[in-house]
Amino acid sequence: MTLQVEVAHRLGAAFSLDARFAGSGGLTALFGRSGSGKTTLIDVIAGLIRPDRGRVLLDGRPLVDTERRIFVPTHRRRVGYVFQEGRLFPHLTVRQNLLYGRWFAPRQDRYVKLGDVVDLLGIGHLLDRRPHGLSGGEKQRVAIGRALLASPRLLLMDEPLAALDEARKAEILPYLERLRDETKVPIVYVSHSIAEVTRLATSMVLMSEGRVVATGSVADIMGRLDLHPVTGRVEAGSGLETRGVGPDRAFGLTVLRAASGDLRVPYADLPIGSRVRARVRARDVIVAVRRPEGLSALNVLPGRLSEIGAHDGPIADLRLDLGGDVLLARVTRRTIHDLDLVPGKEVYAVIKSVAFDRHSLGQAVSSESRRP
């Protein structure tokens, strides 16, 4: 399933959207700061906004084409939409809320079954309850299930975790990973959280002031130092693609294998061989020019300094190449001077195991696990 978007639209006198991108399945993240146009763009895709000009094609079929005067109504687009809040019907049970979604798909096009959705989202024990008795995370899982039972050709998610506290976010993230990996429904996911995007996205569309600034893989975009003014420097980081090697039960750790070596992280119940994306914040990386010994940090990965970011203050960001993986590190200009750091120099990245929290590790997308 492919999605092509080329649209322009003005909202009032202060904001205009002029964006284009293409997606080809998996989870495409629209990322950017608040006010960058992410929600406006998915509202155009959903049919909630008629753009001034442009087109939206889903698998080659036009949902919008202003030149040809085509505008498919929202209810005929077969597009599921999950909002920031669950927006469930308070007078209906969870089962009834879920089944409500089926009315939006013609009988012959209903490819999603209630039992499959219940199992996927782990909501079997909630079916006879009403929304007022659900937690925020449970409401969002039910809202996602309702959207899926409409048998959509595309699923739009507008910051579905924004209204949840950290505990509820941790609860629902694994279900979003299953949704990405175990269904054939392409997802466009709006977020301004680097942690969410790094963990979930298979591709990324970076937006700023109504424009698409960059598109590509998460690793490529988050590894570009020139994009930090848009991606945000405070939480800058990168994602290492790893595989689970096994537990270190004696010390409550899990071993992950990256391209440049092994990582030891707090214990996570991961199958051996499973693909795991490990997010590392730039501020959690120490850079050494010789392999260090006698440290409390357990993770030492060899690599090469490939780029030093522009800096006009005391802090600079470094881009490290670790056997093909990109890792960002944040250091002082004094460190650059004292260690004589220049592009091409061999270095070691040192990462404390405790730098990996419960939000840092997620199942990496696997083409092998996706249904055809």
C-alpha positions as CSV (number, residue, x, y, z in Angstrom):
1,M,0.0,0.0,0.0
2,T,1.4,3.4,-1.0
3,L,0.4,6.9,0.0
4,Q,1.4,10.0,-2.0
5,V,0.7,13.4,-0.6
6,E,1.2,16.7,-2.4
7,V,-1.0,19.5,-0.9
8,A,-1.1,23.2,-0.2
9,H,-3.5,24.9,2.1
10,R,-3.8,28.2,3.9
11,L,-5.3,28.5,7.4
12,G,-6.0,32.1,8.2
13,A,-3.4,34.8,7.6
14,A,-0.7,33.3,9.7
15,F,-0.2,29.7,8.6
16,S,0.1,27.9,5.3
17,L,0.7,24.2,4.6
18,D,2.8,23.2,1.6
19,A,3.8,19.6,2.0
20,R,4.7,16.5,0.0
21,F,5.8,13.0,0.9
22,A,5.3,9.4,0.0
23,G,4.9,6.4,2.3
24,S,4.9,2.7,1.4
25,G,3.6,0.8,4.4
26,G,4.8,0.3,8.0
27,L,4.6,3.2,10.4
28,T,5.4,6.7,8.9
29,A,5.9,9.3,11.6
30,L,5.1,12.9,11.0
31,F,7.5,14.6,13.4
32,G,7.9,18.2,14.4
33,R,7.2,20.8,17.0
34,S,3.7,21.9,18.0
35,G,2.3,24.1,15.2
36,S,4.4,22.6,12.5
37,G,1.3,21.4,10.5
38,K,1.3,17.7,11.4
39,T,-2.4,17.5,12.4
40,T,-3.5,19.8,9.6
41,L,-1.8,17.4,7.2
42,I,-3.4,14.2,8.4
43,D,-6.8,16.1,8.6
44,V,-6.3,16.6,4.8
45,I,-5.6,12.9,4.3
46,A,-8.6,12.0,6.4
47,G,-10.9,14.3,4.4
48,L,-11.6,16.6,7.4
49,I,-10.0,19.5,5.5
50,R,-10.4,20.2,1.8
51,P,-7.0,21.6,0.6
52,D,-6.7,24.6,-1.6
53,R,-4.8,22.6,-4.2
54,G,-3.0,19.3,-4.6
55,R,-3.7,15.6,-4.4
56,V,-3.7,12.6,-2.1
57,L,-3.4,9.2,-3.6
58,L,-3.9,5.9,-1.7
59,D,-2.5,2.9,-3.6
60,G,-2.7,5.0,-6.8
61,R,-6.4,5.9,-6.3
62,P,-7.2,9.6,-5.7
63,L,-8.8,10.7,-2.4
64,V,-8.2,14.3,-3.4
65,D,-7.2,15.8,-6.7
66,T,-8.1,19.5,-7.0
67,E,-7.2,19.7,-10.7
68,R,-9.6,16.9,-11.5
69,R,-12.1,18.2,-8.9
70,I,-12.0,14.9,-7.0
71,F,-12.8,15.0,-3.2
72,V,-13.8,11.6,-1.7
73,P,-16.0,12.2,1.4
74,T,-14.5,11.2,4.7
75,H,-16.8,8.3,5.3
76,R,-16.0,6.7,1.9
77,R,-12.2,6.9,2.3
78,R,-11.8,3.8,4.4
79,V,-9.3,5.6,6.6
80,G,-9.2,5.0,10.4
81,Y,-8.5,7.9,12.7
82,V,-7.3,7.7,16.3
83,F,-7.3,11.0,18.2
84,Q,-5.4,12.1,21.3
85,E,-8.3,11.1,23.5
86,G,-10.2,7.9,23.1
87,R,-13.5,9.6,22.2
88,L,-15.5,6.5,23.1
89,F,-19.3,6.4,23.4
90,P,-19.9,6.6,27.2
91,H,-23.2,4.7,27.1
92,L,-21.8,1.7,25.2
93,T,-19.8,-1.2,26.5
94,V,-16.3,-1.8,25.1
95,R,-17.6,-4.5,22.9
96,Q,-20.3,-2.2,21.5
97,N,-17.8,0.6,20.9
98,L,-15.5,-1.8,19.0
99,L,-18.3,-3.2,16.8
100,Y,-19.5,0.4,16.0
101,G,-16.4,0.6,13.8
102,R,-17.6,-2.2,11.5
103,W,-20.5,-0.1,10.2
104,F,-18.0,2.0,8.3
105,A,-16.9,-0.9,6.1
106,P,-19.1,-2.6,3.5
107,R,-19.7,-6.2,4.4
108,Q,-17.7,-7.6,1.6
109,D,-14.7,-5.5,2.6
110,R,-14.6,-6.4,6.3
111,Y,-11.3,-8.2,6.6
112,V,-10.7,-7.6,10.4
113,K,-12.3,-9.9,13.0
114,L,-13.3,-8.9,16.5
115,G,-11.4,-11.8,18.1
116,D,-8.2,-10.9,16.3
117,V,-8.4,-7.2,17.4
118,V,-9.1,-8.2,21.0
119,D,-6.1,-10.6,21.1
120,L,-3.8,-8.0,19.4
121,L,-4.6,-5.3,21.9
122,G,-5.1,-7.4,25.0
123,I,-8.6,-6.1,25.8
124,G,-10.6,-9.3,26.2
125,H,-11.1,-8.6,29.9
126,L,-12.6,-5.2,29.2
127,L,-15.4,-6.2,26.7
128,D,-18.3,-5.8,29.2
129,R,-17.1,-2.6,30.9
130,R,-18.0,0.9,30.0
131,P,-15.5,3.7,29.2
132,H,-15.8,5.5,32.6
133,G,-14.2,2.5,34.3
134,L,-11.2,2.4,32.0
135,S,-7.7,3.9,32.4
136,G,-6.4,6.3,29.8
137,G,-4.2,3.6,28.2
138,E,-7.2,1.1,28.0
139,K,-9.4,3.7,26.4
140,Q,-6.7,4.3,23.7
141,R,-6.4,0.6,23.0
142,V,-10.2,0.4,22.6
143,A,-10.1,3.4,20.3
144,I,-7.4,1.8,18.2
145,G,-9.5,-1.4,18.0
146,R,-12.6,0.5,16.9
147,A,-10.6,2.1,14.1
148,L,-9.2,-1.3,13.0
149,L,-12.6,-2.9,13.0
150,A,-13.6,-0.5,10.3
151,S,-11.2,-2.5,8.1
152,P,-9.3,0.7,7.0
153,R,-7.0,0.9,4.1
154,L,-4.9,3.4,6.1
155,L,-4.7,4.2,9.9
156,L,-4.1,7.8,11.0
157,M,-3.0,8.4,14.6
158,D,-2.8,12.0,16.0
159,E,-0.5,11.9,19.0
160,P,-2.3,9.0,20.6
161,L,-0.1,9.0,23.7
162,A,0.0,12.8,24.3
163,A,-2.8,12.7,27.0
164,L,-1.3,9.8,28.9
165,D,1.1,9.8,31.8
166,E,4.4,7.9,31.6
167,A,3.1,4.7,33.1
168,R,0.2,4.5,30.6
169,K,2.6,5.3,27.7
170,A,4.8,2.4,28.8
171,E,1.6,0.2,28.9
172,I,0.5,1.0,25.3
173,L,3.8,1.2,23.4
174,P,4.2,-2.6,23.1
175,Y,0.7,-2.7,21.6
176,L,1.6,-0.1,19.0
177,E,4.6,-2.2,18.1
178,R,2.4,-5.2,17.6
179,L,0.0,-3.1,15.5
180,R,2.9,-2.0,13.3
181,D,4.3,-5.5,12.9
182,E,1.3,-7.8,12.9
183,T,-1.2,-6.0,10.7
184,K,-1.1,-5.1,7.0
185,V,-2.5,-1.6,7.7
186,P,-0.1,1.2,6.9
187,I,0.0,3.9,9.7
188,V,0.7,7.6,9.6
189,Y,1.6,8.6,13.2
190,V,1.8,12.2,14.4
191,S,4.2,12.9,17.3
192,H,6.5,15.5,18.7
193,S,8.2,12.9,21.0
194,I,11.6,11.8,19.8
195,A,11.4,8.8,22.1
196,E,8.2,7.5,20.5
197,V,9.4,8.1,16.9
198,T,12.7,6.5,17.5
199,R,11.1,3.4,19.0
200,L,8.1,3.0,16.6
201,A,8.7,4.5,13.2
202,T,9.9,2.7,10.1
203,S,10.2,6.0,8.2
204,M,10.0,9.6,9.2
205,V,8.7,12.9,7.7
206,L,10.2,15.9,9.5
207,M,8.0,19.0,9.4
208,S,8.6,22.7,10.3
209,E,6.3,25.7,9.8
210,G,4.0,23.8,7.4
211,R,6.8,22.4,5.2
212,V,8.4,19.0,4.9
213,V,12.1,19.5,5.8
214,A,13.3,15.9,5.3
215,T,12.1,12.4,4.8
216,G,13.8,9.1,5.2
217,S,14.6,6.5,7.8
218,V,14.7,7.4,11.5
219,A,18.4,6.6,11.7
220,D,19.2,8.9,8.8
221,I,17.2,11.9,10.0
222,M,18.0,11.7,13.7
223,G,21.7,11.2,12.8
224,R,21.9,14.5,10.8
225,L,23.4,17.2,12.9
226,D,22.2,19.9,10.6
227,L,18.6,19.1,11.4
228,H,18.9,19.6,15.2
229,P,17.3,23.1,15.0
230,V,14.1,21.3,13.9
231,T,14.4,17.9,15.7
232,G,15.3,19.6,18.9
233,R,18.7,19.5,20.5
234,V,17.8,18.8,24.1
235,E,16.5,15.3,23.5
236,A,18.8,14.5,20.5
237,G,19.8,10.9,20.2
238,S,19.9,8.0,17.9
239,G,18.7,4.4,17.6
240,L,21.0,1.4,17.4
241,E,19.6,-1.7,15.6
242,T,20.4,-4.7,17.7
243,R,19.5,-8.3,18.3
244,G,18.8,-10.0,21.6
245,V,21.6,-12.3,22.6
246,G,20.3,-13.5,25.9
247,P,19.9,-12.6,29.6
248,D,22.7,-12.1,32.1
249,R,20.5,-13.4,34.9
250,A,23.1,-13.2,37.6
251,F,23.2,-9.4,37.4
252,G,19.6,-8.7,36.1
253,L,20.8,-7.6,32.6
254,T,20.1,-8.4,29.0
255,V,22.7,-8.6,26.3
256,L,22.0,-7.0,22.9
257,R,24.3,-7.3,19.9
258,A,24.9,-4.2,17.8
259,A,27.1,-3.9,14.7
260,S,30.1,-2.7,16.7
261,G,29.7,-4.9,19.8
262,D,27.5,-6.0,22.7
263,L,25.3,-3.8,24.9
264,R,24.3,-4.7,28.4
265,V,21.0,-3.1,29.4
266,P,18.6,-3.6,32.3
267,Y,16.8,-6.9,32.0
268,A,14.1,-7.1,29.3
269,D,12.1,-10.2,28.5
270,L,13.2,-10.5,24.8
271,P,13.4,-13.7,22.7
272,I,16.9,-14.6,21.6
273,G,17.4,-13.3,18.1
274,S,14.6,-10.7,18.3
275,R,15.3,-7.3,16.6
276,V,15.5,-4.5,19.1
277,R,15.9,-0.8,18.5
278,A,17.8,0.8,21.4
279,R,17.6,4.5,21.8
280,V,20.6,6.3,23.1
281,R,20.5,10.0,24.0
282,A,23.5,12.1,23.0
283,R,24.0,13.4,26.5
284,D,24.4,9.8,27.8
285,V,27.4,9.1,25.6
286,I,31.0,9.6,26.7
287,V,33.8,9.7,24.1
288,A,37.2,8.3,24.6
289,V,40.2,8.1,22.3
290,R,41.6,5.0,24.0
291,R,39.7,1.9,25.2
292,P,38.9,2.8,28.8
293,E,39.3,0.3,31.6
294,G,38.2,0.2,35.2
295,L,34.9,2.1,34.5
296,S,31.4,1.5,36.0
297,A,30.0,1.9,32.5
298,L,29.6,-1.6,30.9
299,N,29.2,-0.6,27.3
300,V,32.2,0.4,25.3
301,L,31.8,0.4,21.5
302,P,34.6,1.2,19.0
303,G,33.9,3.6,16.1
304,R,35.1,6.6,14.2
305,L,34.3,10.3,14.5
306,S,32.6,11.3,11.3
307,E,31.3,14.8,11.9
308,I,31.5,17.6,14.4
309,G,28.4,19.8,14.5
310,A,28.4,23.5,14.3
311,H,28.8,25.2,17.6
312,D,28.9,28.8,18.9
313,G,28.7,28.0,22.6
314,P,30.4,25.6,25.1
315,I,28.7,22.4,23.7
316,A,29.0,20.5,20.5
317,D,27.4,17.4,19.0
318,L,29.4,14.6,17.5
319,R,28.3,12.1,14.9
320,L,30.0,8.7,15.4
321,D,30.1,5.8,12.9
322,L,29.9,2.5,14.8
323,G,30.3,-0.2,12.2
324,G,27.5,1.3,10.1
325,D,25.3,2.4,13.0
326,V,25.1,6.2,13.8
327,L,25.5,7.3,17.4
328,L,25.3,10.9,18.5
329,A,27.4,12.2,21.4
330,R,27.3,15.6,23.2
331,V,30.6,17.0,24.5
332,T,32.1,20.3,25.5
333,R,34.4,22.3,23.2
334,R,37.1,21.8,25.8
335,T,36.8,18.0,25.3
336,I,37.2,18.5,21.5
337,H,40.4,20.5,22.1
338,D,41.9,18.3,24.8
339,L,41.3,15.0,22.9
340,D,42.2,16.5,19.6
341,L,39.0,15.3,18.1
342,V,38.8,15.6,14.3
343,P,36.7,13.8,11.7
344,G,38.1,10.4,10.9
345,K,39.7,9.8,14.3
346,E,39.1,6.4,15.9
347,V,37.2,6.7,19.2
348,Y,35.2,4.7,21.7
349,A,31.6,5.4,22.7
350,V,31.0,4.7,26.4
351,I,27.4,4.2,27.6
352,K,26.2,3.4,31.1
353,S,23.7,0.5,31.3
354,V,21.4,2.6,33.4
355,A,21.0,5.1,30.6
356,F,18.6,2.6,29.0
357,D,15.2,3.0,30.6
358,R,11.9,1.2,29.8
359,H,11.2,3.7,27.0
360,S,14.6,3.2,25.3
361,L,14.1,-0.4,24.1
362,G,11.5,-1.5,21.6
363,Q,10.9,-4.2,19.0
364,A,12.4,-3.1,15.8
365,V,10.2,-3.4,12.7
366,S,10.8,-6.8,11.0
367,S,9.7,-7.5,7.4
368,E,9.6,-11.1,8.4
369,S,6.9,-10.5,11.0
370,R,4.5,-8.5,8.8
371,R,1.6,-10.1,7.1
372,P,1.6,-10.0,3.3
